[in-house]
Amino acid sequence: MLETSKDLLFVVLSFCILWVTVFICWMLYYVAMFLKRGYDITRGIKAKLEKADKVLDAVKERVEKSSSHLAIVAEGIKQLVMYLVDKKMGKEEKKPKGKK
């Protein structure tokens, strides 16, 4: 079977090549799993950012709607205050002056 030392060298080299191939396959598997996990994390972050964007858009829309109503309410309060101030000023002018 092994007639020369060259035959033994070829057997040893073939085993070395076999183990190097196994190691490279094992390493490639873990690199692929690492990249897959990175992709999954990136996809998860992207989904969460999209949800946050939707929430912020909804909040922005509600604030815009409420701000238009707030202007109407503020104008009404301003008119009410002006009415009350005018009414109070009118009562102070009409008060009968007491005896001194």
PyRosetta script that sets phi, psi and omega in degrees:
from pyrosetta import init, pose_from_sequence

init()
pose = pose_from_sequence("MLETSKDLLFVVLSFCILWVTVFICWMLYYVAMFLKRGYDITRGIKAKLEKADKVLDAVKERVEKSSSHLAIVAEGIKQLVMYLVDKKMGKEEKKPKGKK")
pose.set_psi(1, -65.1)
pose.set_omega(1, 175.4)
pose.set_phi(2, -97.3)
pose.set_psi(2, 104.6)
pose.set_omega(2, -176.3)
pose.set_phi(3, -93.4)
pose.set_psi(3, -32.0)
pose.set_omega(3, -179.5)
pose.set_phi(4, -131.4)
pose.set_psi(4, 170.5)
pose.set_omega(4, 177.5)
pose.set_phi(5, -70.0)
pose.set_psi(5, -22.4)
pose.set_omega(5, 177.1)
pose.set_phi(6, -66.0)
pose.set_psi(6, -37.2)
pose.set_omega(6, 176.8)
pose.set_phi(7, -63.5)
pose.set_psi(7, -42.0)
pose.set_omega(7, 177.4)
pose.set_phi(8, -63.3)
pose.set_psi(8, -39.9)
pose.set_omega(8, 177.6)
pose.set_phi(9, -60.4)
pose.set_psi(9, -44.1)
pose.set_omega(9, 179.6)
pose.set_phi(10, -64.4)
pose.set_psi(10, -37.3)
pose.set_omega(10, 178.0)
pose.set_phi(11, -65.5)
pose.set_psi(11, -45.8)
pose.set_omega(11, 179.1)
pose.set_phi(12, -63.6)
pose.set_psi(12, -43.9)
pose.set_omega(12, 178.7)
pose.set_phi(13, -62.9)
pose.set_psi(13, -38.3)
pose.set_omega(13, 179.3)
pose.set_phi(14, -65.5)
pose.set_psi(14, -40.3)
pose.set_omega(14, 175.6)
pose.set_phi(15, -65.0)
pose.set_psi(15, -40.0)
pose.set_omega(15, 178.0)
pose.set_phi(16, -62.8)
pose.set_psi(16, -44.3)
pose.set_omega(16, 178.2)
pose.set_phi(17, -62.8)
pose.set_psi(17, -39.4)
pose.set_omega(17, 177.7)
pose.set_phi(18, -60.3)
pose.set_psi(18, -47.9)
pose.set_omega(18, -178.9)
pose.set_phi(19, -69.1)
pose.set_psi(19, -35.2)
pose.set_omega(19, 176.2)
pose.set_phi(20, -65.2)
pose.set_psi(20, -40.5)
pose.set_omega(20, 177.9)
pose.set_phi(21, -63.7)
pose.set_psi(21, -43.5)
pose.set_omega(21, 177.6)
pose.set_phi(22, -61.6)
pose.set_psi(22, -44.5)
pose.set_omega(22, 179.5)
pose.set_phi(23, -62.1)
pose.set_psi(23, -43.6)
pose.set_omega(23, -180.0)
pose.set_phi(24, -64.4)
pose.set_psi(24, -40.2)
pose.set_omega(24, 177.6)
pose.set_phi(25, -64.2)
pose.set_psi(25, -42.9)
pose.set_omega(25, 178.9)
pose.set_phi(26, -62.6)
pose.set_psi(26, -43.1)
pose.set_omega(26, 179.5)
pose.set_phi(27, -65.0)
pose.set_psi(27, -42.5)
pose.set_omega(27, 178.8)
pose.set_phi(28, -63.5)
pose.set_psi(28, -37.4)
pose.set_omega(28, 177.2)
pose.set_phi(29, -60.5)
pose.set_psi(29, -47.0)
pose.set_omega(29, -179.5)
pose.set_phi(30, -69.3)
pose.set_psi(30, -34.2)
pose.set_omega(30, 174.7)
pose.set_phi(31, -64.1)
pose.set_psi(31, -42.6)
pose.set_omega(31, 178.7)
pose.set_phi(32, -63.8)
pose.set_psi(32, -41.5)
pose.set_omega(32, 178.2)
pose.set_phi(33, -65.9)
pose.set_psi(33, -38.4)
pose.set_omega(33, 177.1)
pose.set_phi(34, -61.8)
pose.set_psi(34, -45.8)
pose.set_omega(34, 179.1)
pose.set_phi(35, -66.0)
pose.set_psi(35, -36.6)
pose.set_omega(35, 178.3)
pose.set_phi(36, -65.4)
pose.set_psi(36, -43.0)
pose.set_omega(36, 177.5)
pose.set_phi(37, -62.5)
pose.set_psi(37, -41.0)
pose.set_omega(37, 176.7)
pose.set_phi(38, -61.5)
pose.set_psi(38, -41.2)
pose.set_omega(38, 177.7)
pose.set_phi(39, -64.8)
pose.set_psi(39, -42.8)
pose.set_omega(39, 179.2)
pose.set_phi(40, -63.1)
pose.set_psi(40, -41.3)
pose.set_omega(40, 178.5)
pose.set_phi(41, -63.9)
pose.set_psi(41, -44.4)
pose.set_omega(41, 179.3)
pose.set_phi(42, -62.0)
pose.set_psi(42, -42.1)
pose.set_omega(42, 178.8)
pose.set_phi(43, -64.3)
pose.set_psi(43, -39.9)
pose.set_omega(43, 178.1)
pose.set_phi(44, -64.8)
pose.set_psi(44, -42.7)
pose.set_omega(44, 178.4)
pose.set_phi(45, -63.8)
pose.set_psi(45, -40.9)
pose.set_omega(45, 179.3)
pose.set_phi(46, -62.0)
pose.set_psi(46, -42.5)
pose.set_omega(46, 179.7)
pose.set_phi(47, -63.8)
pose.set_psi(47, -42.5)
pose.set_omega(47, 179.8)
pose.set_phi(48, -66.9)
pose.set_psi(48, -37.8)
pose.set_omega(48, 177.2)
pose.set_phi(49, -66.1)
pose.set_psi(49, -36.6)
pose.set_omega(49, 176.7)
pose.set_phi(50, -65.4)
pose.set_psi(50, -40.1)
pose.set_omega(50, 177.0)
pose.set_phi(51, -63.9)
pose.set_psi(51, -43.0)
pose.set_omega(51, 178.5)
pose.set_phi(52, -62.9)
pose.set_psi(52, -38.0)
pose.set_omega(52, 178.6)
pose.set_phi(53, -64.4)
pose.set_psi(53, -41.0)
pose.set_omega(53, 177.7)
pose.set_phi(54, -63.5)
pose.set_psi(54, -41.9)
pose.set_omega(54, 179.2)
pose.set_phi(55, -63.8)
pose.set_psi(55, -44.1)
pose.set_omega(55, 179.2)
pose.set_phi(56, -64.5)
pose.set_psi(56, -37.6)
pose.set_omega(56, 176.2)
pose.set_phi(57, -63.7)
pose.set_psi(57, -41.3)
pose.set_omega(57, 178.8)
pose.set_phi(58, -64.3)
pose.set_psi(58, -42.5)
pose.set_omega(58, 178.6)
pose.set_phi(59, -64.3)
pose.set_psi(59, -42.7)
pose.set_omega(59, 179.1)
pose.set_phi(60, -61.0)
pose.set_psi(60, -43.3)
pose.set_omega(60, 179.9)
pose.set_phi(61, -62.8)
pose.set_psi(61, -42.7)
pose.set_omega(61, 179.8)
pose.set_phi(62, -66.8)
pose.set_psi(62, -38.8)
pose.set_omega(62, 178.6)
pose.set_phi(63, -65.3)
pose.set_psi(63, -40.6)
pose.set_omega(63, 178.6)
pose.set_phi(64, -63.8)
pose.set_psi(64, -41.9)
pose.set_omega(64, 179.0)
pose.set_phi(65, -66.5)
pose.set_psi(65, -43.1)
pose.set_omega(65, -178.0)
pose.set_phi(66, -71.0)
pose.set_psi(66, -28.0)
pose.set_omega(66, 179.1)
pose.set_phi(67, -68.4)
pose.set_psi(67, -34.0)
pose.set_omega(67, 177.1)
pose.set_phi(68, -68.4)
pose.set_psi(68, -37.5)
pose.set_omega(68, 176.3)
pose.set_phi(69, -71.3)
pose.set_psi(69, -33.6)
pose.set_omega(69, -178.6)
pose.set_phi(70, -65.2)
pose.set_psi(70, -35.9)
pose.set_omega(70, 178.6)
pose.set_phi(71, -64.5)
pose.set_psi(71, -40.3)
pose.set_omega(71, 178.6)
pose.set_phi(72, -65.7)
pose.set_psi(72, -44.4)
pose.set_omega(72, 179.7)
pose.set_phi(73, -64.1)
pose.set_psi(73, -42.1)
pose.set_omega(73, 179.8)
pose.set_phi(74, -62.9)
pose.set_psi(74, -40.7)
pose.set_omega(74, 178.4)
pose.set_phi(75, -64.2)
pose.set_psi(75, -40.8)
pose.set_omega(75, 177.7)
pose.set_phi(76, -63.6)
pose.set_psi(76, -42.2)
pose.set_omega(76, 178.3)
pose.set_phi(77, -64.9)
pose.set_psi(77, -38.9)
pose.set_omega(77, 178.4)
pose.set_phi(78, -61.8)
pose.set_psi(78, -44.7)
pose.set_omega(78, 178.9)
pose.set_phi(79, -63.7)
pose.set_psi(79, -40.7)
pose.set_omega(79, 179.2)
pose.set_phi(80, -63.5)
pose.set_psi(80, -43.9)
pose.set_omega(80, 178.6)
pose.set_phi(81, -63.7)
pose.set_psi(81, -43.5)
pose.set_omega(81, 178.7)
pose.set_phi(82, -62.0)
pose.set_psi(82, -39.6)
pose.set_omega(82, 178.1)
pose.set_phi(83, -63.8)
pose.set_psi(83, -45.5)
pose.set_omega(83, -179.7)
pose.set_phi(84, -65.6)
pose.set_psi(84, -38.6)
pose.set_omega(84, 178.1)
pose.set_phi(85, -65.4)
pose.set_psi(85, -44.9)
pose.set_omega(85, 178.9)
pose.set_phi(86, -62.5)
pose.set_psi(86, -41.4)
pose.set_omega(86, 179.9)
pose.set_phi(87, -64.9)
pose.set_psi(87, -42.0)
pose.set_omega(87, -180.0)
pose.set_phi(88, -67.4)
pose.set_psi(88, -40.9)
pose.set_omega(88, 178.4)
pose.set_phi(89, -64.2)
pose.set_psi(89, -37.1)
pose.set_omega(89, 179.3)
pose.set_phi(90, -67.6)
pose.set_psi(90, -37.7)
pose.set_omega(90, 178.8)
pose.set_phi(91, -68.5)
pose.set_psi(91, -37.8)
pose.set_omega(91, -178.8)
pose.set_phi(92, -67.7)
pose.set_psi(92, -35.0)
pose.set_omega(92, 179.0)
pose.set_phi(93, -72.0)
pose.set_psi(93, -32.7)
pose.set_omega(93, -175.5)
pose.set_phi(94, -88.5)
pose.set_psi(94, -4.3)
pose.set_omega(94, -178.5)
pose.set_phi(95, -63.4)
pose.set_psi(95, 134.4)
pose.set_omega(95, 176.2)
pose.set_phi(96, -72.0)
pose.set_psi(96, 140.5)
pose.set_omega(96, -179.5)
pose.set_phi(97, -81.7)
pose.set_psi(97, 130.5)
pose.set_omega(97, -177.9)
pose.set_phi(98, -81.0)
pose.set_psi(98, 167.6)
pose.set_omega(98, 178.2)
pose.set_phi(99, -73.0)
pose.set_psi(99, 144.3)
pose.set_omega(99, 177.8)
pose.set_phi(100, -103.4)
pose.dump_pdb("model.pdb")
